[in-house]
Amino acid sequence: MSRPAAVVAWVLAALAVAFLDTDPVAQGIVVAGAWLLLVRRRVEGRRLRPLAIGLVVLCIITVALNGLLSHTGATVVAVFPSWLPLAGGSVTAEAFASGGSIALGLLAAISVTAALSVVIEPTDLVDALPGVLHHAGAALGAALNLVPATAQSVLAVRDAQRLRGWRPRGVRAVVDLVVPVLLGAIDRSVQLAESMEARAFGTGRRTSSLGGARSLGLVAVPAAGLVAVALAALARASGVTAWYPYPVPSVPSGAPLALLPAVVIALSGAMLPPEAEDVPGAAPAARVVEAP
């Protein structure tokens, strides 16, 4: 199995565990394992700070909105006037606990999925797909590359504008930043289409060489992911993973069966070998992709 395929298998298994196991402690372990993978195996040049800041802001907004707009629960911490739209009524601790659970689930899902664009290159992800999915994979690779490319464009345009004496003030500042970024995105898409046309994309057989040698870690990662999903399904069926914030927040069970799938996922992510790892005597894998 190639390294991109191993990363995809790990992402799918981690998402399954995060959705099956609603225990907050288990979801926290999945988040920790995902960020350990992102920090240790990120592609050179990929920045994690914007992702971390965005996730923190998303979690704060999720907790605040659910806490202020959901008026269910027994532990009242504040009462807003009824004439306030949406927020009027009692504010409960259970609503904030529920918002925290939702935010933790979002944090786990986004952190795990981020590995597809942080740990591997989009082009490598396309090469790892079967031939019948080549066109869909090309679209997916372009979409995954859109976020970091747009972020780099925003920084470049901002720095260029500041060198010309530009200072951000009001709505006009947003227009001065957004318009060049949008024009740059359109220009990049046209260049991509012309490059694909020049290489006769989709007209016949396409050869590709998947660099990187086989290693034990590349086999162990998806195998451990399957074990983790099976354990999570068993734990879900037994009811030890359920956690409810209503009518009053319950203490997470902390049962070994509830935490074991998340631990396996975190450890399997740590087993993923670095991109440049070579196995003595092993040759890079090469294959021919059949274009549909």
PAPA-887520 format. One record per residue: residue in three letters; x, y, z of N, C-alpha, C in turn. Coordinates in steps of 0.05 Angstrom, whole numbers, padded with zeros to 5 digits, always signed. Atoms other than C-alpha are relative to their C-alpha. Example, Ala and Ser with C-alpha at 12.3 -4.5 7.8 and 13.67 -1.06 7.14 Angstrom:
<pts>
ALA+00018-00024+00000+00246-00090+00156+00018+00024+00000 SER-00016-00024-00001+00273-00021+00143-00015+00022+00014 
</pts>
This chain:
<pts>
MET+00017-00024+00000+00000+00000+00000+00018+00025+00000 SER-00015-00024+00002+00025+00069-00018-00005+00018+00025 ARG+00004-00018-00023+00033+00124+00034-00025+00017-00002 PRO+00026-00014+00001-00025+00167+00008-00024-00017+00006 ALA+00022+00018-00005-00070+00106+00009-00002-00006+00030 ALA+00000+00004-00029-00049+00093+00081-00012+00023+00015 VAL+00011-00024-00014-00066+00164+00101-00030+00001-00004 VAL+00029+00000+00006-00134+00160+00067-00014-00021+00018 ALA+00012+00021-00017-00148+00094+00104-00001+00009+00029 TRP+00000-00010-00028-00128+00126+00170-00021+00021+00004 VAL+00020-00021-00003-00172+00187+00158-00029-00012+00001 LEU+00027+00012+00000-00234+00144+00142-00005-00015+00027 ALA+00004+00015-00026-00222+00100+00204-00003+00019+00023 ALA+00002-00019-00022-00211+00160+00249-00027+00015+00000 LEU+00027-00012+00001-00275+00193+00224-00021-00019+00011 ALA+00020+00020-00010-00314+00129+00237+00001-00002+00030 VAL-00002+00002-00029-00287+00125+00308-00011+00025+00013 ALA+00009-00025-00011-00301+00199+00321-00031+00002+00000 PHE+00029-00001+00001-00374+00191+00299-00013-00022+00016 LEU+00012+00022-00015-00387+00124+00332+00003+00003+00030 ASP-00006-00003-00029-00355+00142+00399-00005+00028+00008 THR+00007-00027-00008-00389+00203+00429+00011+00007+00028 ASP-00012-00006-00025-00350+00198+00494+00019+00023-00003 PRO-00017-00023+00003-00316+00266+00503+00030-00007+00003 VAL-00028+00008-00004-00252+00234+00529+00011-00014-00025 ALA-00008+00014+00024-00248+00188+00469+00004+00019-00024 GLN-00003-00019+00022-00260+00245+00420+00024+00018+00004 GLY-00024-00015-00006-00206+00285+00455+00025-00015-00007 ILE-00024+00017+00008-00157+00227+00444+00003+00000-00030 VAL-00002-00001+00029-00175+00226+00370+00011+00027-00009 VAL-00011-00026+00007-00161+00301+00366+00030+00001+00005 ALA-00028+00000-00007-00095+00292+00401+00016-00017-00020 GLY-00014+00017+00020-00075+00235+00354+00001+00014-00027 ALA+00000-00013+00026-00095+00276+00293+00021+00023-00001 TRP-00020-00022-00001-00053+00336+00314+00028-00010+00003 LEU-00026+00013-00001+00005+00291+00331+00009-00007-00028 LEU-00006+00008+00027+00002+00265+00260+00006+00025-00017 LEU-00003-00024+00016-00005+00335+00230+00027+00013+00006 VAL-00025-00013-00008+00055+00362+00269+00024-00016-00009 ARG-00023+00017+00005+00101+00303+00258+00004-00006-00030 ARG-00002+00010+00028+00085+00286+00185-00011+00021-00020 ARG+00010-00020+00019+00063+00351+00153+00020+00004-00023 VAL-00017-00006+00023+00089+00368+00083+00014+00026+00005 GLU-00015-00025-00004+00143+00421+00083-00014+00023-00013 GLY+00014-00023+00010+00112+00489+00074-00029+00002+00010 ARG+00028-00001-00010+00044+00471+00104+00000+00013+00028 ARG+00002-00015-00025+00025+00519+00160-00024-00010+00016 LEU+00021+00010-00017-00015+00494+00219-00013+00022+00017 ARG+00011-00021-00017-00026+00559+00255-00027+00011-00009 PRO+00026-00009+00009-00083+00585+00211-00022-00021+00006 LEU+00019+00021-00006-00118+00517+00219-00007+00000+00029 ALA+00004+00000-00028-00109+00519+00294-00017+00024+00009 ILE+00016-00024-00007-00136+00590+00300-00028-00002-00010 GLY+00027+00003+00010-00195+00575+00256-00017-00020+00016 LEU+00014+00020-00016-00213+00513+00297-00008+00011+00027 VAL+00006-00012-00026-00209+00552+00362-00024+00019-00002 VAL+00023-00018+00004-00255+00606+00335-00026-00015-00005 LEU+00023+00016+00005-00303+00554+00308-00012-00012+00025 CYS+00010+00013-00025-00307+00518+00375-00012+00021+00019 ILE+00011-00021-00017-00318+00583+00413-00028+00009-00010 ILE+00026-00008+00011-00374+00604+00366-00021-00021+00004 THR+00020+00022-00003-00407+00535+00369-00010-00002+00029 VAL+00008+00002-00028-00406+00533+00445-00018+00024+00008 ALA+00015-00024-00007-00431+00605+00451-00028+00000-00012 LEU+00027+00000+00013-00488+00598+00401-00018-00021+00012 ASN+00017+00021-00011-00513+00532+00429-00007+00007+00029 GLY+00006-00007-00027-00508+00558+00500-00020+00022+00003 LEU+00018-00023-00002-00546+00622+00486-00027-00005-00014 LEU+00025+00003+00015-00598+00596+00437-00015-00025+00008 SER+00014+00024-00010-00614+00528+00468-00008+00004+00029 HIS+00010-00006-00027-00657+00537+00530-00009-00025+00014 THR+00007+00025-00012-00660+00465+00551+00020-00007+00022 GLY-00018+00008-00021-00632+00440+00616-00011+00008+00027 ALA+00010-00005-00027-00642+00441+00691+00017+00020+00016 THR-00017-00017-00015-00583+00482+00715+00001+00028-00013 VAL+00002-00027+00012-00600+00555+00700+00022+00017+00011 VAL-00022-00018-00008-00540+00602+00701-00007+00029-00005 ALA+00008-00028+00005-00574+00665+00674-00028+00000-00014 VAL+00026-00003+00012-00641+00690+00650-00001+00027-00015 PHE+00001-00024+00017-00647+00739+00591-00029+00008-00004 PRO+00027-00009+00005-00708+00782+00578-00013-00014-00023 SER+00014+00015+00021-00760+00748+00536-00003+00015-00026 TRP+00003-00015+00025-00762+00805+00486+00025-00002-00018 LEU-00024+00004+00017-00692+00788+00462-00005-00022-00020 PRO+00005+00021+00020-00698+00750+00396+00020-00023+00003 LEU-00015+00025-00002-00674+00678+00401+00013-00005+00027 ALA-00015+00004-00025-00632+00689+00463-00017+00004+00025 GLY+00017-00004-00023-00690+00708+00508-00008-00025+00014 GLY+00007+00024-00016-00703+00659+00564+00023-00008+00018 SER-00020+00010-00019-00662+00617+00611+00025-00011-00016 VAL-00025+00011+00010-00589+00600+00596+00010-00021+00020 THR-00007+00023-00017-00568+00532+00623+00028-00010-00004 ALA-00026+00013+00002-00503+00497+00637-00001-00023-00019 GLU+00003+00023+00017-00529+00437+00600+00002+00008-00030 ALA-00001-00010+00028-00536+00479+00536+00029+00004-00008 PHE-00028-00004+00006-00463+00499+00540+00015-00027-00001 ALA-00012+00026+00002-00443+00427+00554-00006-00014-00026 SER+00007+00011+00026-00481+00405+00493+00015+00013-00023 GLY-00016-00014+00020-00447+00459+00452+00029-00009+00000 GLY-00027+00010-00001-00380+00435+00477+00003-00027-00013 SER-00001+00026+00012-00396+00364+00455-00001+00003-00031 ILE+00002-00004+00029-00416+00389+00385+00027+00011-00010 ALA-00025-00012+00008-00353+00431+00382+00023-00020-00001 LEU-00020+00021-00001-00310+00372+00402-00002-00019-00024 GLY+00003+00017+00023-00340+00330+00347+00009+00013-00026 LEU-00009-00015+00023-00328+00384+00295+00031+00002+00000 LEU-00029-00001-00003-00257+00392+00321+00014-00026-00009 ALA-00011+00026+00007-00244+00318+00314-00002-00005-00030 ALA+00005+00005+00028-00274+00313+00244+00018+00017-00018 ILE-00016-00018+00016-00237+00374+00216+00029-00006+00003 SER-00028+00005-00004-00171+00357+00248+00009-00026-00014 VAL-00006+00025+00013-00173+00286+00221+00001+00004-00031 THR+00002-00004+00029-00194+00308+00151+00023+00018-00011 ALA-00021-00018+00009-00139+00361+00149+00025-00015-00008 ALA-00023+00016+00008-00088+00305+00141+00001-00004-00030 LEU+00000+00004+00029-00110+00298+00069+00014+00022-00015 SER-00013-00022+00013-00082+00366+00052+00026+00009+00014 VAL-00024-00008-00015-00027+00373+00105+00022-00021-00001 VAL-00019+00022-00002+00006+00305+00107+00009-00010-00027 ILE-00007+00010+00027+00004+00287+00033-00006+00022-00021 GLU+00005-00019+00022+00006+00326-00032-00026-00008-00015 PRO+00024+00007+00015-00060+00330-00071+00006-00017-00024 THR-00007+00017+00023-00025+00301-00132+00005-00029+00007 ASP-00005+00027-00009-00002+00241-00093-00026-00014+00007 LEU+00026+00011-00006-00073+00231-00069-00015-00009-00025 VAL+00013+00007+00026-00098+00230-00141+00013-00025-00011 ASP-00014+00024+00010-00044+00179-00160-00007-00025+00015 ALA+00007+00023-00016-00066+00133-00104-00028-00011-00006 LEU+00027+00009+00006-00137+00128-00130-00001-00020-00023 PRO+00002+00017+00023-00160+00073-00177-00006+00015-00025 GLY+00003-00014+00026-00164+00089-00251-00028+00010-00005 VAL+00028-00009+00005-00240+00093-00251-00007+00025+00015 LEU+00006-00024-00016-00237+00149-00200+00020+00022-00007 HIS-00021-00020+00006-00182+00188-00236-00011+00028-00004 HIS+00011-00027+00005-00226+00245-00260-00011+00012+00026 ALA+00010-00010-00025-00261+00251-00193+00024+00008+00019 GLY-00023-00006-00017-00193+00248-00159+00014+00026-00008 ALA-00012-00025+00009-00166+00304-00202-00015+00024+00010 ALA+00016-00022-00011-00224+00348-00181+00004+00003+00030 LEU-00004+00000-00028-00214+00328-00109+00027+00012+00007 GLY-00026-00011-00004-00140+00344-00113+00001+00030-00004 ALA+00001-00029+00004-00154+00413-00142-00014+00014+00022 ALA+00015-00012-00021-00205+00426-00088+00017+00001+00026 LEU-00016+00001-00024-00157+00405-00032+00023+00021-00002 ASN-00021-00020+00003-00104+00451-00061-00010+00029+00000 LEU+00011-00027+00002-00152+00510-00064+00004+00016+00026 VAL-00002-00014-00025-00149+00527+00010+00028+00011+00005 PRO-00027-00011-00004-00073+00532+00019+00008+00020-00021 ALA-00007-00018+00021-00066+00566-00049-00013+00027+00004 THR+00014-00025-00005-00118+00618-00031+00012+00015+00024 ALA-00013-00012-00023-00086+00630+00037+00026+00013-00007 GLN-00025-00012+00009-00019+00642+00004-00005+00025-00017 SER+00006-00023+00017-00051+00689-00046-00009+00024+00017 VAL+00009-00022-00018-00084+00730+00010+00024+00013+00013 LEU-00024-00011-00013-00017+00738+00045+00017+00016-00020 ALA-00016-00014+00020+00019+00757-00020-00013+00026-00008 VAL+00013-00025+00008-00034+00808-00040+00001+00020+00023 ARG-00001-00019-00023-00036+00838+00030+00028+00013+00002 ASP-00027-00012-00002+00040+00847+00032+00005+00019-00023 ALA-00004-00017+00023+00040+00876-00039-00015+00027+00004 GLN+00016-00024-00005-00015+00925-00020+00013+00018+00021 ARG-00013-00016-00021+00022+00947+00043+00025+00014-00011 LEU-00023-00012+00012+00085+00960+00003-00008+00025-00016 ARG+00010-00023+00016+00043+01008-00039-00013+00021+00018 GLY+00011-00020-00019+00021+01046+00024-00029-00006+00008 TRP+00028+00007-00007-00046+01010+00032-00003-00006+00030 ARG+00007+00005-00028-00077+01009+00102-00029-00009+00002 PRO+00027+00010-00001-00138+00968+00119-00019+00018+00016 ARG+00020-00017-00013-00197+01014+00134-00027-00005-00012 GLY+00028+00003+00009-00270+00996+00129-00004-00022-00021 VAL+00008+00020+00020-00306+00956+00075+00018+00002-00024 ARG-00017-00003+00024-00261+00985+00020+00025-00017+00002 ALA-00024+00017-00003-00202+00948+00050-00006-00029-00007 VAL+00008+00027+00007-00239+00882+00041-00001-00003-00030 VAL+00001+00000+00029-00252+00899-00032+00028+00000-00012 ASP-00028-00001+00010-00179+00917-00043+00014-00026+00003 LEU-00014+00026-00004-00159+00849-00017-00014-00023-00015 VAL+00015+00022+00011-00214+00804-00044+00002+00000-00031 VAL+00000-00001+00030-00214+00828-00117+00026-00011-00012 PRO-00024+00013+00012-00140+00812-00131+00002-00029+00006 VAL-00001+00029-00006-00146+00745-00095-00018-00015-00018 LEU+00019+00013+00018-00207+00727-00137+00011-00001-00028 LEU-00012+00000+00027-00173+00748-00202+00023-00020-00001 GLY-00022+00019-00001-00112+00707-00182-00010-00029-00001 ALA+00011+00027+00000-00155+00646-00168-00011-00008-00028 ILE+00010+00005+00027-00188+00652-00237+00023-00005-00019 ASP-00023+00004+00017-00120+00659-00270+00013-00027+00005 ARG-00011+00026-00006-00094+00597-00234-00017-00022-00011 SER+00018+00021+00011-00155+00557-00255+00003-00002-00030 VAL-00004+00000+00029-00145+00577-00328+00027-00014-00007 GLN-00026+00013+00005-00071+00557-00324-00001-00030+00005 LEU+00003+00028-00006-00090+00491-00293-00014-00015-00023 ALA+00015+00012+00022-00141+00476-00348+00018-00002-00025 GLU-00018+00001+00023-00089+00494-00402+00021-00021+00003 SER-00020+00020-00006-00037+00450-00369-00011-00028-00004 MET+00013+00026+00002-00085+00391-00365-00005-00006-00030 GLU+00006+00004+00028-00105+00401-00438+00026-00006-00016 ALA-00025+00004+00013-00032+00405-00460+00012-00028+00005 ARG-00009+00027-00006-00019+00338-00426-00020-00021-00008 ALA+00020+00019+00010-00079+00306-00460-00014-00014+00022 PHE+00014+00012-00023-00115+00294-00394-00026-00013-00009 GLY+00025+00014+00006-00170+00242-00401-00002-00011-00027 THR+00002+00010+00028-00153+00221-00472+00011-00028-00003 GLY-00011+00027+00002-00119+00154-00457+00013-00009+00025 ARG-00013+00011-00023-00074+00115-00412+00019+00021+00012 ARG-00018-00018-00014-00036+00154-00360+00019-00016+00018 THR-00019+00014-00017+00028+00129-00329+00007+00018+00023 SER-00008-00015-00024+00048+00150-00259+00018-00017+00017 SER-00018+00014-00018+00103+00132-00212-00005+00009+00028 LEU+00005-00007-00028+00085+00129-00138+00026-00003+00015 GLY-00026+00001-00014+00149+00147-00102-00004-00010+00028 GLY+00001+00009-00027+00166+00119-00035-00001-00030+00002 ALA-00002+00029-00002+00183+00048-00015-00021-00010+00020 ARG+00018+00012-00018+00138+00000+00021+00014-00004+00027 SER-00011+00005-00026+00147-00007+00096-00022-00012+00017 LEU+00019+00013-00018+00114-00043+00154-00021+00019+00010 GLY+00019-00020-00010+00082+00022+00178-00023+00005-00019 LEU+00021-00005+00019+00044+00031+00114-00021-00022+00000 VAL+00019+00022-00002+00011-00037+00124-00014+00000+00028 ALA+00011+00000-00027+00001-00029+00199-00021+00021+00005 VAL+00018-00022-00005-00035+00038+00195-00029-00008-00008 PRO+00028+00007+00007-00097+00014+00155-00010-00024+00016 ALA+00008+00024-00016-00097-00053+00194-00010+00009+00027 ALA+00008-00010-00026-00099-00016+00260-00026+00016-00002 GLY+00025-00015+00003-00154+00030+00232-00024-00019-00001 LEU+00022+00020+00001-00198-00031+00216-00006-00010+00028 VAL+00004+00010-00028-00187-00057+00287-00014+00021+00016 ALA+00012-00022-00016-00205+00011+00316-00030+00003-00007 VAL+00028-00002+00008-00270+00015+00275-00017-00023+00011 ALA+00014+00023-00011-00290-00055+00296-00005+00003+00030 LEU+00003-00004-00028-00277-00038+00369-00020+00022+00006 ALA+00019-00022-00004-00316+00027+00363-00029-00009-00005 ALA+00027+00010+00005-00376-00009+00333-00009-00018+00023 LEU+00006+00017-00023-00373-00060+00389-00007+00016+00025 ALA+00005-00018-00023-00369-00005+00441-00027+00014-00003 ARG+00025-00014+00005-00427+00032+00409-00024-00019+00005 ALA+00022+00019-00004-00470-00031+00409-00004-00007+00030 SER+00003+00007-00029-00455-00044+00483-00009+00024+00016 GLY+00010-00024-00014-00474+00028+00501+00019+00014+00018 VAL-00019-00012-00019-00410+00047+00538+00010+00027-00011 THR-00011-00024+00011-00394+00104+00490-00019+00023+00001 ALA+00021-00021+00000-00459+00143+00498+00005+00021+00022 TRP-00002-00022-00020-00455+00211+00533-00021+00020-00007 TYR+00022-00018+00004-00514+00257+00543+00002+00024+00018 PRO-00001-00024-00017-00515+00329+00567-00026+00006+00014 TYR+00026-00006-00011-00589+00328+00585-00011-00025+00014 PRO+00009-00026-00012-00625+00332+00632+00022+00013+00016 VAL-00025-00011-00012-00559+00341+00670+00023-00015-00012 PRO-00023+00013+00012-00490+00327+00642+00009-00024+00016 SER-00010+00024-00013-00466+00257+00658+00030-00001-00002 VAL-00029+00004+00000-00395+00238+00675+00007-00020-00022 PRO-00008+00020+00020-00360+00203+00616+00007-00026+00014 SER-00003+00026-00013-00358+00129+00630+00029-00007+00005 GLY-00029+00007-00003-00283+00122+00620+00005-00029-00002 ALA-00003+00029+00003-00294+00049+00604+00023-00006-00019 PRO-00021+00006+00018-00234+00016+00572-00009-00005-00029 LEU+00010+00005+00027-00276-00007+00513-00008+00025-00014 ALA+00007-00026+00012-00299+00065+00502+00025+00015-00009 LEU-00024-00015+00006-00228+00092+00501+00019-00014-00019 LEU-00020+00016+00016-00191+00035+00466+00000+00007-00030 PRO-00001-00007+00029-00214+00052+00394+00015+00026-00005 ALA-00013-00025+00003-00190+00124+00402+00030-00003+00004 VAL-00028+00004-00005-00124+00101+00431+00014-00014-00023 VAL-00011+00015+00023-00113+00052+00373+00003+00019-00024 ILE-00002-00019+00022-00127+00108+00323+00023+00019+00004 ALA-00022-00019-00006-00078+00156+00357+00027-00014-00004 LEU-00025+00014+00003-00024+00103+00359+00006-00007-00029 SER-00004+00007+00028-00035+00082+00287+00009+00024-00016 GLY-00009-00024+00013-00027+00154+00265+00030+00005+00005 ALA-00028-00004-00007+00040+00156+00301+00018-00020-00015 MET-00016+00020+00014+00062+00093+00262+00004+00008-00029 LEU-00003-00007+00028+00056+00128+00194+00029+00009-00005 PRO-00028-00007+00005+00127+00132+00166+00002+00027-00014 PRO-00003-00025+00014+00155+00198+00141+00001-00004-00030 GLU+00002+00001+00029+00150+00214+00067+00025-00010-00013 ALA-00026+00007+00013+00224+00204+00053+00011-00026+00010 GLU-00010+00024-00012+00230+00138+00090+00006-00021-00023 ASP-00007+00020+00020+00266+00085+00048+00005-00026+00014 VAL-00006+00027-00010+00269+00010+00060+00022-00012-00016 PRO-00022+00011+00016+00335-00022+00041-00009-00023-00018 GLY+00006+00021+00019+00328-00064-00021-00028+00002-00013 ALA+00027-00003+00011+00257-00039-00037+00001+00021-00022 ALA+00001-00019+00023+00242-00004-00102-00026+00015+00000 PRO+00025-00015+00001+00191+00051-00113-00021-00014-00017 ALA+00022+00014+00015+00124+00026-00136-00009+00017-00024 ALA+00009-00013+00024+00102+00043-00206-00024-00014-00011 ARG+00024+00013+00011+00036+00030-00239-00011+00017-00023 VAL+00013-00013+00022-00005+00049-00299-00029+00005+00008 VAL+00027-00007-00007-00070+00085-00286-00016+00001-00026 GLU+00018+00001+00023-00126+00070-00335-00019+00024+00001 ALA+00019-00023+00001-00163+00134-00354-00027-00010-00008 PRO+00027+00009+00008-00238+00123-00357-00009+00011-00027 
</pts>
